[in-house]
Amino acid sequence: MNRNAVRRKFRASIDMTPMIDIVFQLVLFFLVSTTFSFQPGIQLELPESSTAESVQAAGLVVSVAADGAAWLNGAAVPAERLAAALAEFSADGVKKEELPVLLELDAQVPAGTLVEILDAVRAAGYHEISLRTAER
C-alpha cells in the first residue's frame, strides 16, 4: 500500500460551523441583554448625593458647565438666552406642565445660577423638574 494513500485516507478535518454558530449566538445574546446609557459629550462634574433616587424621564435636559456655558438637549445655548429657548421649545403635543426637565449642573456652578435656571424653567411653564447628581 502506498503511504500517501494512507495519509489521505485518515486526514482529519475540523468543522468550524458549530463554533461559529455558538459565537454568533453569544454576540446576539450580549447585544440584546446589554443596556446602553446615554452619556452626553458635555463633561460635567456632578454634585454627589447619597439620598438620590433614580429617575427615568425623557424630556428636556438643561446642562450647565462650571464656566457658565449652557446646553438645551445637547445644543449650545447662550446663558442669557436660555429662558427664551425654554419658552420657545415645542414638545410635540405634550403639555409643558407634564414634560420632565432634567437639570445637569457642574458641582462648581454657584447656587445663584441654579436658582436663576430654576426660575427660568418655571417661568417657561415646566413643573416636572429633576436635578441630576452622582452617587457617593
Disulfide bonds with the S-S distance in Angstrom:
none
